[in-house]
Each structure stands twice: as structure tokens, then as C-alpha cells.
Amino acid sequence: MMKPILETKHLTKIYKGERAVDDVSLSINKGAIYGFLGLNGAGKTTTIRMLLGMIRPTHGSCFIKGRKVSQASSDLFKKVGYMVETPHAYPELTVRQNLEIFKRIRLLSDPNAVDRVIQLLKLNAYEHKKAKNLSLGNVQRLGIAKALMHQPEVLLLDEPVNGLDPAGIVEIRELLLDLSGNHGITIFISSHLLSEIAQIATNIGIIHLGRLIQEIESKQLKLLLNQRLIINTTNHSTAERTLNKAGISCGVNKHGSLETYDANAIKHPDHIARLLVESSHSLTHLAVEKENLEDYFLRMIKEKGETNHEAISGRVSHRRN
């Protein structure tokens, strides 16, 4: 049986009586990309900090390559790269100077270490630019470059695509896929963007109010998305009555269209079209729609007890953890 590279057992952190992380148990194998999803304040960063030994758990334990994370295990982190929250840099120094300093801190003897990560993160155009003048996206790139400089076996990233433009997000996505698929690096990545994480993660865990509420393999995700049949006619009220009379439960959604989650209707929309047309309804639109990933994320959270959809949506769209 394969031993996990990253593992937590009943991990709990309590601040002033509040459980920031509540009994979280994870097991992540070598080469996996584990997407750790949650709203702002859900417990993502606190979990990463405990994995890195930055803060001590109230209860439970963290393990890296089978060894317990503790004050006595600092040598564990020689092969661990990380970026937690907003990456820090010396503002008056250039990108290259920052990386040269980090190379010395890491006691790296490889003369090509700085050039390699500058090329890897596409920082060539900015290597002589002071850190204080970088865009947020390039500050993120610099943070990831520092995390990769010592060629780690394990990589922990907290919201790594924060501030990146679409092209930058694609580049980081391809980089992480390459690190995992071609170099066997185990990646633990936190985010609030399910649609982005689903494109690269092998496994996904959703944390809410400190508790791990769901774990799934990414390949299973599409099977869990709700489907619905959207119907538009020239008279929704009479069409709804016709469908209800035929045993098909439906209603008008927030966009003013009729919708039904009836499995047979979704499987055979042609039957619905025939029923409506034969009942003299003018059908203007008929389509099967699948729940998008962000809506699935929100639904999972709502089903676990938080009912203020506007508050949830606002926290999902906010860019900091």
C-alpha cells in the first residue's frame, strides 16, 4: 500500500474558543495535485500553516513523508516548497536580487538555480525590476519562483493564481501539471475557484467553517453536477400546468424560464417538446443545462448549513483567503 506524502489526522486549531480547523483528516499520495477548496476564512491557510509547522495544532497531527511535523523536524522542509498568503519580497531589490538572497538563505550550491526559476516562471522581462514596482500577478510569480528554487518534492501553495491575468493563470496551470506529471512533485493548492482547480487537481477537498465537508476525485466531479431542462414558451403559466398535469414538476426560475429537474424530462427532452407542441404551446427554447462548477461549490456549502447565498457569493468572488 502506498504511503501518503502529506497527511493530517484529526487536525484541529482553536482560536479564542472558535474552531478555525475542526477535525480535518487528509491523505495525499505522491504526484497528486490536491485542490483544497473553501471560502475566505474557511480554514485553508490555517491548515497549510500547520502542515508547515508555522503554528501548532490544538489537537491532531500533520505528517510529511511519514514523519510528524514538529519543532524537531525542521530538516523535513529541505524538500518542501511553499507560498502562504501574500508572498513577501525586499521591495527595494530587483527580482533577481531577491532570488539571489533566497538562494543563499536556502544554502543552494547550484549556480543555475536563479536562472532556472526565472525562466520557469517567465520572469525574464522583470528580473531587473524592483519588487515594489511589480504587479500583483508578478509578485505571485516571484513567490512561486522562491518556492521552486530548491527543487522540492512537495509544494504547498496558498491561492497561487491570485492577481494573475488569464494568460498567467494558464501558464501556472501548465507549470503545475508539468511538475506533478513529469517530475512527481506532490502539490497541495488552496483556492476558492473550483472551476480553475478542477482543471488540474487529481483530488478535491472542500472545507467549510473549518470542517472538511467533501472529498472527491476530480474525474468524479462531472457526475455530481445537477442537470436541468430549461423551457421557454410564449405562455409559461399554461405550459407549466400542462407539464404538471403530465406528472412533470417544474417552475419558473430567477431568469423567467421554466425549469425542471425531472430525470425523464432531462433524458428525453424531445418528449417534452412533443407534449407542449401537441398541447398547442409555442415552444421558443428547450435545452438541457448542467450546473456549473461554482454553483456546485456553493450548493455543497449551502447544504452544510450556510443559507445566505449572497454572503456566500460575495466571499467566493473575494480574492483573499
Contacts in CASP RR format, 6 or more apart in sequence:
PFRMAT RR
TARGET T0000
AUTHOR 0000-0000-0000
METHOD contacts of the structure
MODEL  1
MMKPILETKHLTKIYKGERAVDDVSLSINKGAIYGFLGLNGAGKTTTIRM
LLGMIRPTHGSCFIKGRKVSQASSDLFKKVGYMVETPHAYPELTVRQNLE
IFKRIRLLSDPNAVDRVIQLLKLNAYEHKKAKNLSLGNVQRLGIAKALMH
QPEVLLLDEPVNGLDPAGIVEIRELLLDLSGNHGITIFISSHLLSEIAQI
ATNIGIIHLGRLIQEIESKQLKLLLNQRLIINTTNHSTAERTLNKAGISC
GVNKHGSLETYDANAIKHPDHIARLLVESSHSLTHLAVEKENLEDYFLRM
IKEKGETNHEAISGRVSHRRN
2 29 0 8 1.000
2 30 0 8 1.000
3 65 0 8 1.000
3 66 0 8 1.000
4 27 0 8 1.000
4 28 0 8 1.000
4 29 0 8 1.000
4 63 0 8 1.000
4 66 0 8 1.000
5 28 0 8 1.000
5 29 0 8 1.000
5 30 0 8 1.000
5 31 0 8 1.000
5 32 0 8 1.000
5 64 0 8 1.000
5 65 0 8 1.000
5 153 0 8 1.000
5 154 0 8 1.000
5 186 0 8 1.000
6 26 0 8 1.000
6 27 0 8 1.000
6 28 0 8 1.000
6 34 0 8 1.000
6 51 0 8 1.000
6 62 0 8 1.000
6 63 0 8 1.000
6 64 0 8 1.000
6 154 0 8 1.000
6 186 0 8 1.000
6 188 0 8 1.000
7 26 0 8 1.000
7 27 0 8 1.000
7 28 0 8 1.000
7 62 0 8 1.000
7 63 0 8 1.000
7 64 0 8 1.000
7 66 0 8 1.000
8 24 0 8 1.000
8 25 0 8 1.000
8 26 0 8 1.000
8 47 0 8 1.000
8 50 0 8 1.000
8 51 0 8 1.000
8 60 0 8 1.000
8 61 0 8 1.000
8 62 0 8 1.000
8 63 0 8 1.000
9 25 0 8 1.000
9 60 0 8 1.000
9 61 0 8 1.000
9 63 0 8 1.000
10 23 0 8 1.000
10 24 0 8 1.000
10 25 0 8 1.000
10 59 0 8 1.000
10 60 0 8 1.000
10 61 0 8 1.000
11 21 0 8 1.000
11 23 0 8 1.000
11 24 0 8 1.000
11 25 0 8 1.000
11 26 0 8 1.000
11 47 0 8 1.000
11 50 0 8 1.000
11 57 0 8 1.000
11 59 0 8 1.000
11 60 0 8 1.000
11 61 0 8 1.000
11 62 0 8 1.000
12 19 0 8 1.000
12 21 0 8 1.000
12 22 0 8 1.000
12 23 0 8 1.000
12 24 0 8 1.000
12 57 0 8 1.000
12 58 0 8 1.000
12 59 0 8 1.000
12 60 0 8 1.000
13 19 0 8 1.000
13 20 0 8 1.000
13 21 0 8 1.000
13 46 0 8 1.000
13 50 0 8 1.000
13 55 0 8 1.000
13 57 0 8 1.000
13 58 0 8 1.000
14 20 0 8 1.000
14 58 0 8 1.000
19 210 0 8 1.000
20 41 0 8 1.000
20 43 0 8 1.000
20 46 0 8 1.000
20 210 0 8 1.000
21 43 0 8 1.000
21 46 0 8 1.000
21 47 0 8 1.000
21 50 0 8 1.000
21 57 0 8 1.000
21 207 0 8 1.000
21 210 0 8 1.000
22 209 0 8 1.000
22 210 0 8 1.000
22 211 0 8 1.000
23 59 0 8 1.000
23 211 0 8 1.000
24 47 0 8 1.000
24 207 0 8 1.000
24 210 0 8 1.000
24 211 0 8 1.000
24 212 0 8 1.000
25 212 0 8 1.000
26 34 0 8 1.000
26 212 0 8 1.000
26 215 0 8 1.000
28 34 0 8 1.000
28 186 0 8 1.000
28 188 0 8 1.000
28 203 0 8 1.000
29 186 0 8 1.000
30 184 0 8 1.000
30 186 0 8 1.000
31 180 0 8 1.000
31 181 0 8 1.000
31 184 0 8 1.000
31 185 0 8 1.000
31 186 0 8 1.000
31 187 0 8 1.000
31 202 0 8 1.000
32 180 0 8 1.000
32 186 0 8 1.000
32 187 0 8 1.000
32 202 0 8 1.000
32 203 0 8 1.000
33 176 0 8 1.000
33 177 0 8 1.000
33 180 0 8 1.000
33 187 0 8 1.000
33 189 0 8 1.000
33 200 0 8 1.000
33 201 0 8 1.000
33 202 0 8 1.000
33 203 0 8 1.000
34 186 0 8 1.000
34 187 0 8 1.000
34 188 0 8 1.000
34 189 0 8 1.000
34 201 0 8 1.000
34 202 0 8 1.000
34 203 0 8 1.000
34 204 0 8 1.000
34 205 0 8 1.000
35 188 0 8 1.000
35 189 0 8 1.000
35 190 0 8 1.000
35 191 0 8 1.000
35 197 0 8 1.000
35 201 0 8 1.000
35 203 0 8 1.000
35 204 0 8 1.000
35 205 0 8 1.000
36 44 0 8 1.000
36 47 0 8 1.000
36 48 0 8 1.000
36 188 0 8 1.000
36 189 0 8 1.000
36 190 0 8 1.000
36 191 0 8 1.000
36 205 0 8 1.000
36 207 0 8 1.000
37 190 0 8 1.000
37 191 0 8 1.000
37 192 0 8 1.000
37 194 0 8 1.000
37 197 0 8 1.000
37 204 0 8 1.000
37 205 0 8 1.000
37 206 0 8 1.000
37 207 0 8 1.000
37 297 0 8 1.000
38 44 0 8 1.000
38 190 0 8 1.000
38 191 0 8 1.000
38 192 0 8 1.000
38 206 0 8 1.000
38 207 0 8 1.000
38 208 0 8 1.000
38 297 0 8 1.000
38 301 0 8 1.000
39 192 0 8 1.000
39 208 0 8 1.000
39 301 0 8 1.000
39 312 0 8 1.000
39 315 0 8 1.000
39 316 0 8 1.000
40 192 0 8 1.000
40 315 0 8 1.000
40 318 0 8 1.000
40 320 0 8 1.000
40 321 0 8 1.000
41 315 0 8 1.000
41 321 0 8 1.000
42 207 0 8 1.000
42 208 0 8 1.000
42 209 0 8 1.000
42 210 0 8 1.000
43 207 0 8 1.000
43 210 0 8 1.000
43 321 0 8 1.000
44 158 0 8 1.000
44 190 0 8 1.000
44 207 0 8 1.000
44 321 0 8 1.000
45 84 0 8 1.000
45 85 0 8 1.000
45 158 0 8 1.000
45 190 0 8 1.000
45 321 0 8 1.000
46 55 0 8 1.000
47 190 0 8 1.000
47 207 0 8 1.000
48 82 0 8 1.000
48 84 0 8 1.000
48 156 0 8 1.000
48 158 0 8 1.000
48 188 0 8 1.000
48 190 0 8 1.000
49 55 0 8 1.000
49 84 0 8 1.000
50 56 0 8 1.000
50 57 0 8 1.000
50 62 0 8 1.000
50 69 0 8 1.000
51 62 0 8 1.000
51 64 0 8 1.000
51 69 0 8 1.000
51 156 0 8 1.000
51 188 0 8 1.000
52 69 0 8 1.000
52 77 0 8 1.000
52 80 0 8 1.000
52 82 0 8 1.000
52 84 0 8 1.000
52 156 0 8 1.000
53 62 0 8 1.000
53 69 0 8 1.000
53 70 0 8 1.000
54 84 0 8 1.000
61 68 0 8 1.000
61 69 0 8 1.000
62 68 0 8 1.000
62 69 0 8 1.000
63 69 0 8 1.000
64 73 0 8 1.000
64 76 0 8 1.000
64 80 0 8 1.000
64 154 0 8 1.000
65 76 0 8 1.000
65 153 0 8 1.000
65 154 0 8 1.000
67 73 0 8 1.000
67 76 0 8 1.000
69 76 0 8 1.000
78 150 0 8 1.000
79 150 0 8 1.000
79 152 0 8 1.000
79 153 0 8 1.000
79 154 0 8 1.000
80 152 0 8 1.000
80 153 0 8 1.000
80 154 0 8 1.000
80 155 0 8 1.000
80 156 0 8 1.000
81 147 0 8 1.000
81 148 0 8 1.000
81 150 0 8 1.000
81 152 0 8 1.000
81 154 0 8 1.000
81 155 0 8 1.000
81 156 0 8 1.000
82 147 0 8 1.000
82 155 0 8 1.000
82 156 0 8 1.000
82 157 0 8 1.000
82 158 0 8 1.000
83 140 0 8 1.000
83 143 0 8 1.000
83 144 0 8 1.000
83 146 0 8 1.000
83 147 0 8 1.000
83 156 0 8 1.000
83 157 0 8 1.000
83 158 0 8 1.000
83 160 0 8 1.000
84 156 0 8 1.000
84 158 0 8 1.000
85 158 0 8 1.000
85 159 0 8 1.000
85 320 0 8 1.000
85 321 0 8 1.000
86 139 0 8 1.000
87 139 0 8 1.000
87 140 0 8 1.000
87 142 0 8 1.000
87 143 0 8 1.000
87 144 0 8 1.000
87 146 0 8 1.000
89 98 0 8 1.000
89 131 0 8 1.000
89 139 0 8 1.000
89 142 0 8 1.000
89 143 0 8 1.000
90 97 0 8 1.000
90 98 0 8 1.000
90 101 0 8 1.000
90 131 0 8 1.000
91 130 0 8 1.000
91 131 0 8 1.000
91 132 0 8 1.000
92 130 0 8 1.000
92 131 0 8 1.000
92 132 0 8 1.000
93 101 0 8 1.000
93 130 0 8 1.000
93 131 0 8 1.000
94 127 0 8 1.000
94 128 0 8 1.000
94 129 0 8 1.000
94 130 0 8 1.000
94 131 0 8 1.000
95 118 0 8 1.000
95 123 0 8 1.000
95 126 0 8 1.000
95 127 0 8 1.000
95 128 0 8 1.000
95 129 0 8 1.000
95 131 0 8 1.000
95 134 0 8 1.000
95 138 0 8 1.000
95 142 0 8 1.000
96 114 0 8 1.000
96 118 0 8 1.000
96 127 0 8 1.000
96 128 0 8 1.000
98 131 0 8 1.000
98 142 0 8 1.000
98 146 0 8 1.000
99 114 0 8 1.000
99 117 0 8 1.000
99 118 0 8 1.000
99 142 0 8 1.000
99 145 0 8 1.000
99 146 0 8 1.000
99 149 0 8 1.000
100 114 0 8 1.000
102 146 0 8 1.000
102 149 0 8 1.000
103 113 0 8 1.000
103 114 0 8 1.000
103 149 0 8 1.000
106 149 0 8 1.000
106 150 0 8 1.000
108 149 0 8 1.000
108 150 0 8 1.000
110 116 0 8 1.000
113 149 0 8 1.000
113 150 0 8 1.000
114 149 0 8 1.000
116 149 0 8 1.000
117 123 0 8 1.000
117 145 0 8 1.000
117 146 0 8 1.000
117 148 0 8 1.000
117 149 0 8 1.000
118 124 0 8 1.000
118 127 0 8 1.000
118 145 0 8 1.000
120 145 0 8 1.000
120 148 0 8 1.000
120 175 0 8 1.000
121 141 0 8 1.000
121 142 0 8 1.000
121 144 0 8 1.000
121 145 0 8 1.000
121 148 0 8 1.000
121 175 0 8 1.000
122 141 0 8 1.000
122 171 0 8 1.000
123 138 0 8 1.000
123 141 0 8 1.000
123 142 0 8 1.000
123 145 0 8 1.000
126 134 0 8 1.000
126 138 0 8 1.000
131 139 0 8 1.000
131 142 0 8 1.000
134 142 0 8 1.000
135 163 0 8 1.000
136 162 0 8 1.000
136 163 0 8 1.000
137 162 0 8 1.000
137 163 0 8 1.000
137 164 0 8 1.000
137 165 0 8 1.000
137 168 0 8 1.000
140 160 0 8 1.000
140 161 0 8 1.000
140 162 0 8 1.000
140 163 0 8 1.000
140 164 0 8 1.000
141 164 0 8 1.000
141 172 0 8 1.000
144 157 0 8 1.000
144 160 0 8 1.000
144 172 0 8 1.000
144 175 0 8 1.000
147 155 0 8 1.000
147 157 0 8 1.000
148 155 0 8 1.000
148 179 0 8 1.000
152 185 0 8 1.000
153 184 0 8 1.000
153 185 0 8 1.000
153 186 0 8 1.000
154 185 0 8 1.000
154 186 0 8 1.000
154 187 0 8 1.000
154 188 0 8 1.000
155 179 0 8 1.000
155 185 0 8 1.000
155 186 0 8 1.000
155 187 0 8 1.000
155 188 0 8 1.000
156 187 0 8 1.000
156 188 0 8 1.000
156 189 0 8 1.000
157 187 0 8 1.000
157 188 0 8 1.000
157 189 0 8 1.000
157 190 0 8 1.000
158 190 0 8 1.000
158 321 0 8 1.000
159 190 0 8 1.000
159 191 0 8 1.000
159 192 0 8 1.000
159 319 0 8 1.000
159 320 0 8 1.000
159 321 0 8 1.000
160 172 0 8 1.000
160 189 0 8 1.000
160 191 0 8 1.000
161 168 0 8 1.000
161 169 0 8 1.000
161 172 0 8 1.000
161 173 0 8 1.000
161 191 0 8 1.000
161 193 0 8 1.000
161 196 0 8 1.000
162 319 0 8 1.000
162 320 0 8 1.000
163 319 0 8 1.000
164 172 0 8 1.000
169 196 0 8 1.000
173 196 0 8 1.000
173 199 0 8 1.000
173 200 0 8 1.000
176 187 0 8 1.000
176 189 0 8 1.000
176 200 0 8 1.000
177 200 0 8 1.000
179 185 0 8 1.000
179 187 0 8 1.000
180 186 0 8 1.000
180 187 0 8 1.000
180 200 0 8 1.000
180 202 0 8 1.000
189 197 0 8 1.000
189 200 0 8 1.000
189 201 0 8 1.000
190 321 0 8 1.000
191 197 0 8 1.000
192 315 0 8 1.000
192 316 0 8 1.000
192 318 0 8 1.000
192 321 0 8 1.000
193 294 0 8 1.000
194 204 0 8 1.000
194 293 0 8 1.000
194 294 0 8 1.000
194 296 0 8 1.000
194 297 0 8 1.000
195 292 0 8 1.000
195 293 0 8 1.000
195 294 0 8 1.000
197 204 0 8 1.000
198 204 0 8 1.000
198 218 0 8 1.000
198 221 0 8 1.000
198 293 0 8 1.000
201 218 0 8 1.000
202 217 0 8 1.000
202 218 0 8 1.000
203 215 0 8 1.000
203 216 0 8 1.000
203 217 0 8 1.000
203 218 0 8 1.000
204 214 0 8 1.000
204 215 0 8 1.000
204 216 0 8 1.000
204 217 0 8 1.000
204 218 0 8 1.000
204 221 0 8 1.000
205 212 0 8 1.000
205 214 0 8 1.000
205 215 0 8 1.000
205 216 0 8 1.000
206 212 0 8 1.000
206 213 0 8 1.000
206 214 0 8 1.000
206 215 0 8 1.000
206 297 0 8 1.000
206 300 0 8 1.000
206 301 0 8 1.000
207 213 0 8 1.000
208 300 0 8 1.000
208 301 0 8 1.000
208 304 0 8 1.000
208 306 0 8 1.000
209 304 0 8 1.000
209 306 0 8 1.000
211 304 0 8 1.000
213 300 0 8 1.000
213 301 0 8 1.000
213 304 0 8 1.000
214 300 0 8 1.000
216 224 0 8 1.000
221 293 0 8 1.000
221 296 0 8 1.000
222 290 0 8 1.000
224 296 0 8 1.000
225 290 0 8 1.000
225 291 0 8 1.000
225 292 0 8 1.000
225 293 0 8 1.000
225 296 0 8 1.000
226 261 0 8 1.000
226 290 0 8 1.000
226 291 0 8 1.000
226 296 0 8 1.000
226 299 0 8 1.000
227 261 0 8 1.000
227 266 0 8 1.000
227 288 0 8 1.000
227 289 0 8 1.000
227 290 0 8 1.000
227 291 0 8 1.000
228 259 0 8 1.000
228 260 0 8 1.000
228 261 0 8 1.000
228 266 0 8 1.000
228 288 0 8 1.000
228 289 0 8 1.000
228 291 0 8 1.000
229 259 0 8 1.000
229 260 0 8 1.000
229 261 0 8 1.000
229 262 0 8 1.000
229 265 0 8 1.000
229 266 0 8 1.000
229 269 0 8 1.000
229 272 0 8 1.000
229 286 0 8 1.000
229 287 0 8 1.000
229 288 0 8 1.000
229 289 0 8 1.000
230 253 0 8 1.000
230 257 0 8 1.000
230 258 0 8 1.000
230 259 0 8 1.000
230 285 0 8 1.000
230 286 0 8 1.000
230 287 0 8 1.000
230 288 0 8 1.000
230 289 0 8 1.000
231 239 0 8 1.000
231 243 0 8 1.000
231 250 0 8 1.000
231 257 0 8 1.000
231 258 0 8 1.000
231 259 0 8 1.000
231 260 0 8 1.000
231 272 0 8 1.000
231 276 0 8 1.000
231 283 0 8 1.000
231 285 0 8 1.000
231 286 0 8 1.000
232 257 0 8 1.000
232 258 0 8 1.000
232 283 0 8 1.000
232 284 0 8 1.000
232 285 0 8 1.000
232 286 0 8 1.000
233 239 0 8 1.000
233 258 0 8 1.000
233 276 0 8 1.000
233 281 0 8 1.000
233 282 0 8 1.000
233 283 0 8 1.000
233 284 0 8 1.000
234 281 0 8 1.000
234 282 0 8 1.000
234 284 0 8 1.000
235 281 0 8 1.000
235 282 0 8 1.000
236 252 0 8 1.000
236 256 0 8 1.000
236 257 0 8 1.000
236 258 0 8 1.000
238 281 0 8 1.000
239 258 0 8 1.000
239 276 0 8 1.000
239 281 0 8 1.000
240 250 0 8 1.000
240 251 0 8 1.000
240 252 0 8 1.000
240 258 0 8 1.000
242 275 0 8 1.000
242 276 0 8 1.000
242 279 0 8 1.000
242 281 0 8 1.000
243 249 0 8 1.000
243 250 0 8 1.000
243 258 0 8 1.000
243 260 0 8 1.000
243 272 0 8 1.000
243 275 0 8 1.000
243 276 0 8 1.000
244 250 0 8 1.000
246 275 0 8 1.000
248 260 0 8 1.000
248 262 0 8 1.000
248 264 0 8 1.000
248 265 0 8 1.000
248 272 0 8 1.000
249 260 0 8 1.000
249 261 0 8 1.000
249 262 0 8 1.000
250 258 0 8 1.000
250 259 0 8 1.000
250 260 0 8 1.000
250 262 0 8 1.000
251 258 0 8 1.000
251 259 0 8 1.000
251 260 0 8 1.000
252 258 0 8 1.000
252 259 0 8 1.000
253 259 0 8 1.000
257 285 0 8 1.000
260 266 0 8 1.000
264 271 0 8 1.000
265 271 0 8 1.000
265 272 0 8 1.000
266 288 0 8 1.000
269 286 0 8 1.000
269 287 0 8 1.000
269 288 0 8 1.000
272 286 0 8 1.000
273 283 0 8 1.000
273 286 0 8 1.000
276 283 0 8 1.000
277 283 0 8 1.000
291 299 0 8 1.000
294 316 0 8 1.000
297 316 0 8 1.000
298 309 0 8 1.000
298 312 0 8 1.000
298 313 0 8 1.000
298 316 0 8 1.000
301 312 0 8 1.000
302 309 0 8 1.000
302 312 0 8 1.000
306 312 0 8 1.000
END
